[in-house]
Amino acid sequence: MTQEAYKLYIDDVIRRVETARLQVSGHHIVKTVAVSKYSTTEEIKALYNIGQRAFGENKVQDLKAKAKELEDLPIEWHFIGNLQKNKINNLLDIHPTLFHALDSIELAQELQKKLLAKEMTLNCLMQINAAKEASKHGVMPEEALEMYLQIEKECPNIKLKGVMSIGAHSQDKELIKKSFETTYAIYKQLPNATICSMGMSSDLELAIESGSNMIRLGSILFNK
């Protein structure tokens, strides 16, 4: 696909984001992370060349390979997948900008150990299973505030920046919106949190209108 074609897709996405953002407030800023897990480095480069800077991968080995191949570009890499404890060191070697899916106290404790050993810090979002779905990872909403504060207190090398959740797996817009509102209500209670990451290609408007300030878009950016 030509660069001009990518420009058309991203322009359409920007229009949709702008329309949703303005429903909230003219001051509401929304950041887009391009989910590149099904895309080649050439496709990533094409989006980079028209202004996209943040890209997200959900497998450590894929993130490592793409970051190495594109190391000449100052890309902001996000890790958006669930992290297995035996992959922590591999992830830390890549120095991602943000890890989106910190989903348990056990993972936080293991991450803290490895970060301490490497004398590093890592920006993270805590993942909330707002719709309480068995198929999803994440902290249950009623435990989220307490766990967030516990991680802040016990894991000083983890720099919590806010929360992430995936909308309810449903065709019912009200159910999806309710799951986003649950996450946003938790976000508003968190001290110093600045990121509420909600919304993907299928539900970005609902997420933004519910308070999201970071969206993760794959198929509609890459036309897949």
C-alpha positions in Angstrom: 0.0 0.0 0.0 1.3 3.5 -0.8 2.1 6.2 1.7 -0.8 8.2 0.3 -3.2 5.3 1.0 -1.9 5.1 4.7 -2.5 8.9 4.9 -6.1 8.4 3.9 -6.7 5.8 6.6 -5.0 7.8 9.3 -6.8 11.0 8.3 -10.1 9.1 8.7 -9.1 7.8 12.2 -8.0 11.3 13.2 -11.4 12.7 12.2 -13.2 10.0 14.3 -10.9 10.7 17.3 -11.4 14.5 17.0 -15.2 14.1 16.8 -15.3 11.9 19.9 -12.7 14.0 21.8 -14.7 17.2 21.3 -17.8 15.5 22.8 -15.8 15.4 26.0 -14.0 18.8 25.9 -11.9 20.9 23.6 -9.1 20.4 26.1 -9.3 16.6 26.2 -6.2 15.1 24.5 -6.2 11.5 23.2 -3.0 9.6 22.3 -3.1 6.9 19.7 -0.9 3.8 20.0 -0.7 1.9 16.7 -1.0 -1.8 17.4 1.5 -3.3 14.9 1.4 -7.0 15.9 0.1 -8.1 12.5 2.2 -5.6 10.6 5.6 -5.7 8.9 8.4 -3.2 9.7 7.8 -1.7 6.2 4.1 -1.0 7.2 5.3 0.5 10.5 7.8 2.7 8.7 5.0 3.9 6.3 2.9 5.0 9.3 5.9 6.6 11.0 6.7 8.6 7.8 3.2 10.3 8.1 3.6 11.1 11.7 2.7 8.1 13.9 5.2 7.7 16.7 3.8 5.2 19.3 3.6 1.6 18.3 2.5 -1.4 20.4 3.3 -5.1 20.3 1.9 -7.9 22.4 4.7 -10.5 22.1 8.1 -9.8 23.6 10.0 -11.6 20.8 8.1 -9.6 18.1 8.8 -6.3 19.9 12.5 -7.2 20.2 12.8 -8.1 16.6 10.9 -5.0 15.3 12.7 -2.6 17.7 16.1 -3.9 16.5 15.1 -3.7 12.8 13.8 -0.1 13.2 16.4 1.1 15.7 17.4 4.0 13.5 13.9 5.5 14.1 13.1 7.2 17.4 9.9 5.1 17.8 8.0 5.0 21.1 7.5 1.3 21.8 4.7 0.1 24.0 4.3 -3.5 25.3 0.5 -4.2 25.3 0.5 -8.0 25.9 0.3 -10.1 29.0 3.8 -10.6 30.4 5.0 -14.0 31.5 7.5 -13.9 34.4 10.2 -15.7 32.4 10.1 -12.9 29.7 10.6 -10.0 32.1 14.4 -9.6 31.5 13.9 -9.8 27.7 11.3 -7.0 27.9 13.5 -4.8 30.1 16.4 -5.1 27.7 14.2 -3.4 25.1 13.4 -0.4 27.4 9.8 0.1 26.3 8.2 3.4 26.9 5.2 1.9 28.6 4.0 -1.5 29.7 0.1 -1.6 29.5 -0.8 -4.9 31.2 0.4 -5.2 34.8 -2.4 -7.5 36.0 -1.4 -9.0 39.4 0.5 -8.3 42.6 2.7 -11.4 41.9 3.8 -10.0 38.5 4.5 -6.6 40.1 6.7 -8.2 42.8 8.7 -10.2 40.2 9.0 -7.1 38.0 10.2 -5.1 41.0 13.0 -7.7 41.7 14.2 -7.6 38.2 14.1 -3.8 37.9 16.0 -3.4 41.1 18.7 -5.8 40.0 19.1 -3.9 36.7 18.9 -0.5 38.5 16.0 0.5 36.2 12.5 1.8 36.4 9.5 1.0 34.1 6.4 3.0 33.3 3.3 0.8 33.7 -0.4 0.7 33.5 -2.4 -1.6 35.7 -4.9 -3.7 33.7 -8.4 -3.8 35.0 -10.9 -6.6 34.0 -13.7 -4.1 34.1 -16.3 -6.4 32.6 -15.3 -9.3 34.8 -14.9 -11.7 31.9 -13.2 -15.0 32.4 -11.4 -14.7 29.0 -9.6 -11.5 30.1 -6.7 -10.8 32.3 -6.7 -8.0 34.8 -7.5 -6.9 38.3 -11.1 -7.1 39.4 -12.6 -3.5 39.7 -13.3 -3.8 43.4 -9.7 -4.8 44.2 -8.1 -2.2 41.8 -7.6 0.8 44.0 -6.1 -1.2 46.9 -3.8 -3.1 44.6 -2.7 0.1 42.7 -1.7 1.7 46.1 0.0 -1.5 47.2 2.2 -1.6 44.1 3.0 2.1 44.4 4.1 1.5 48.0 5.9 -1.9 47.7 7.4 -1.6 44.2 9.2 1.7 43.9 10.9 0.8 40.6 7.5 0.4 38.9 6.2 3.9 37.9 2.5 3.5 37.7 1.0 6.0 35.3 -2.7 4.9 35.3 -4.9 2.1 34.1 -5.8 0.1 31.0 -8.8 -2.0 30.2 -10.5 -3.8 27.2 -14.1 -3.1 26.6 -16.7 -5.8 27.3 -16.8 -8.5 24.6 -20.4 -7.7 23.5 -22.5 -6.3 20.7 -24.4 -4.3 23.3 -23.0 -0.8 23.3 -24.4 -0.1 26.8 -22.5 -3.0 28.3 -19.3 -1.8 26.6 -19.8 1.7 27.8 -20.5 0.5 31.3 -17.1 -1.4 31.3 -15.3 1.8 30.2 -17.1 3.9 32.8 -16.1 1.4 35.5 -12.4 1.8 34.6 -12.7 5.6 34.3 -14.3 5.8 37.8 -11.3 3.9 39.2 -8.8 6.0 37.3 -10.3 9.2 38.8 -9.6 7.9 42.3 -5.9 7.2 41.6 -3.3 9.7 43.0 -1.2 11.2 40.2 -2.5 8.9 37.4 -2.3 10.5 34.0 -3.2 7.7 31.6 -6.6 6.0 31.1 -6.0 3.6 28.2 -9.3 2.3 26.8 -10.6 1.7 23.3 -9.6 -0.2 20.2 -10.6 -0.1 16.5 -14.2 -1.3 17.2 -15.1 0.9 20.1 -12.8 3.9 20.1 -15.6 6.6 20.2 -17.3 4.9 23.1 -14.0 4.8 25.0 -13.1 8.4 24.4 -16.6 9.6 25.3 -16.2 7.6 28.6 -12.9 9.4 29.4 -10.1 7.5 27.7 -7.0 9.5 26.8 -5.1 6.7 25.1 -6.4 4.3 22.5 -4.9 1.2 20.9 -5.7 0.9 17.2 -4.6 -1.9 14.9 -6.8 -2.9 12.0 -8.2 0.5 11.1 -4.7 2.1 10.9 -3.1 -0.7 8.9 -6.3 -1.5 6.9 -6.2 -5.2 7.9 
